[in-house]
Amino acid sequence: MAYINSRMATAGIALAMISVFVQSEVKLPRYVLLSMALNDPAAMEDLRISAGQRLRLEQIQTSNSDITPAERYQLTGVWRFQRQSALTVVRWFPYLTPTQQKRFSELSLQTAGLIPWMDRRSTEIFSLSPASTSKVEALIEKYNPYSRFPEPRFKAPKRNAPRSVLFKYWEDRRERERVHRERIAFESHKLVYAIMQSLPEAERAHVRSMYGRPYASRTLSPAGSVRAAILRDVNDPERLREVGTDPKYVRQAEAVRAVQSKSLVYTQRAIQRLTERRLQKLSEENVEQLFRAAVRNLGPSGLLLPEVAEALKLEPQQSEKIHLTLLACSGEPSPSESARIQAILSDEQRLRWQSIRQANVNVAAAQTRLSTTL
């Protein structure tokens, strides 16, 4: 769940930036771009910072020291709502090694996705020719997801509306906003893929070198991890019935839904702890069934889930090829596209992928991730 919240926070920053950019010329200062990777746990994990560097980052994030003239100069052009996170990067960046600084820049491009391409200075960022710049601008103008899929609008209930009405309003709002963020993220990935395909081979190779090695925890799945998908399903009575869970746990899930509709405070403060406790009470067989259902429902994109990628021992290059193949699909992969994805895997990996949906899953009380025994 923490992974989902962090990814949603990153998406929220991106949407806020876009809402400003669409009203003015797009200019993305370097430290704002880097700060987006700073808010991505997967990117920070890939950066492999030392304990001392992590401690220094925490000290900078909690510091209340005044900004110096030199720092103010480095933050020229940074919007007010971006300044705090950008200032953190300005102060922390010198503590990284040259290799880490280079990798941090690559990760920031991956995290930002489409946003750097919308920057008017993308010609300089990616060293594009005038012809390629025109192609990129034409693609963005035609397929820009931020203009094709406007943010959902909501009609707020009356001030003195019952709690149940307020709960339904906020639940509907959160769900529609979540779906909108996922759609924007997926369409942005597809557009970046189309942009890459439109570039000449020399420029494409140069841009790929800037992006560097992809990290396997980047997924197309909104769940973010198998554990997140299972925690979501534990509170779904229909899913629990589907996997043959004990009826008393189904009744508990229904009771939780009923309580949620009456108490917003209960929903916000206790639902995560309650979900963890309910997951621990399920039988190992039920957890295995939820695991298989989570992976099965994701289809080929389940190959990019962190637990699955680790279990199959996917190389970063394989993850990138699978990612790009999925982005090229218009909806559910066709049989030929699924065959191309299968061809990326080795014989041993294909066998493990077939068996992973029937794998034994061990969930310890103190674990933060699921471990699969294959």
C-alpha positions, 0 to 999 in steps of 0.5 A, spaced: 500 500 500 505 504 501 508 503 494 501 505 491 501 511 495 508 513 493 506 512 486 500 516 486 503 522 490 508 522 484 502 522 479 499 528 483 505 532 482 506 530 475 498 532 474 499 539 478 505 540 474 501 539 467 496 543 470 501 549 470 504 547 464 498 547 459 497 555 461 504 557 460 510 555 456 513 548 458 519 549 462 522 543 466 528 546 471 533 540 472 532 539 480 524 539 479 525 533 474 530 530 479 525 531 485 520 526 481 525 521 482 526 522 489 519 521 490 519 514 487 521 509 492 523 504 486 527 509 483 531 510 490 532 503 491 535 502 484 540 508 486 543 504 492 544 509 496 549 508 502 546 508 510 550 515 510 547 518 504 540 516 506 541 519 513 543 525 510 537 525 506 533 525 512 536 530 515 536 535 509 528 533 508 527 535 516 531 541 516 528 548 517 535 552 515 534 558 510 535 558 503 542 561 501 543 566 495 547 560 491 541 555 492 536 561 490 540 561 483 540 554 482 532 554 483 531 559 478 524 558 474 522 553 479 515 554 481 513 555 489 509 549 490 515 545 487 521 549 491 521 545 497 522 538 494 527 541 488 531 544 494 532 538 497 535 535 491 540 541 490 542 540 497 543 532 497 545 531 490 553 533 492 553 527 497 552 522 491 558 519 487 558 521 480 556 514 478 550 515 482 549 522 480 548 520 472 544 514 474 539 519 478 538 523 472 537 517 468 531 515 473 528 522 473 527 521 466 524 514 467 520 517 472 517 523 469 515 519 463 512 524 458 513 530 461 520 532 459 518 531 452 513 536 453 518 541 455 520 546 450 527 545 451 527 537 449 531 539 443 537 540 448 535 535 453 535 529 448 539 533 442 534 532 437 534 534 430 529 539 427 526 534 423 525 529 429 523 535 434 517 537 429 515 529 429 515 529 437 511 536 437 506 533 432 505 526 436 504 530 442 499 535 439 495 529 437 496 524 442 497 528 449 493 524 454 492 530 458 488 534 453 485 527 450 482 525 457 480 531 462 480 530 469 473 528 472 468 533 474 464 532 481 458 535 484 459 536 491 453 534 496 450 539 500 454 541 507 449 538 511 448 531 507 448 524 511 455 521 513 453 515 508 452 520 502 459 523 504 462 517 504 459 515 497 461 521 494 468 521 497 469 513 495 466 515 488 471 521 487 477 517 489 476 511 485 474 515 479 481 520 480 485 513 481 482 510 474 484 517 471 491 517 474 492 510 471 489 512 464 494 518 464 500 514 466 498 508 461 497 513 455 503 517 457 507 511 456 504 509 450 506 516 447 513 516 449 514 509 446 511 512 439 515 518 440 521 513 441 519 509 435 519 515 430 526 517 432 532 515 427 536 510 429 542 514 431 537 519 436 533 513 438 540 510 441 542 516 444 535 517 448 536 510 450 543 511 453 540 517 457 534 513 460 539 507 462 538 501 465 530 500 467 529 497 473 524 491 474 520 494 479 517 499 474 510 495 472 504 497 468 500 494 474 496 499 478 497 494 484 504 495 484 506 489 487 502 482 489 501 483 496 498 490 494 493 486 490 492 481 495 490 486 501 485 489 496 482 483 495 481 481 502 476 486 503 472 484 497 467 479 499 466 477 492 473 475 491 473 472 497 467 468 495 470 466 488 476 463 492 472 459 497 474 463 503 470 461 510 464 464 510 465 468 516 471 472 513 466 473 507 461 476 512 467 480 516 468 483 509 461 485 508 461 488 515 467 492 514 464 495 508 458 497 512 462 500 517 466 504 512 459 507 509 458 510 516 464 512 519 469 516 515 474 516 521 474 509 521 476 508 514 482 513 514 485 510 520 483 503 521 482 500 515 489 498 513 491 495 520 484 491 520 486 489 513 493 486 515 490 482 521 484 479 516 490 477 512 493 473 517 487 470 519 486 467 512 488 460 511 495 458 507 490 455 501 486 462 501 492 466 501 495 462 495 488 462 491 488 470 492 495 470 489 494 466 483 488 470 482 492 477 482 497 474 477 492 471 473 487 477 472 493 481 470 495 477 465 502 478 461 503 484 465 504 480 471 511 479 469 513 486 471 510 485 478 516 485 483 515 479 486 514 475 479 520 479 476 524 476 482 522 469 482 523 468 474 530 472 475 528 476 469 534 481 467 533 488 466 533 488 458 528 482 458 523 487 463 524 493 458 522 488 452 516 486 455 514 493 458 515 495 450 511 490 447 505 491 452 505 498 451 505 497 443 499 493 445 492 496 444 488 493 450 489 486 451 495 482 448 493 478 442 495 471 441 501 473 436 503 479 441 503 474 447 507 469 443 512 475 442 512 476 450 513 468 451 519 468 446 523 474 451 523 468 456 528 463 457 525 455 457 526 455 464 523 462 465 517 460 461 516 453 465 516 458 472 511 463 469 506 457 468 507 454 475 507 461 478 500 461 478 500 455 482 505 457 487 505 456 494 505 463 498 508 464 505 506 470 509 509 472 515 506 477 520 512 481 520 513 481 512 512 487 508 512 483 501 510 476 499 515 471 498 513 465 493 516 458 493 517 455 486 
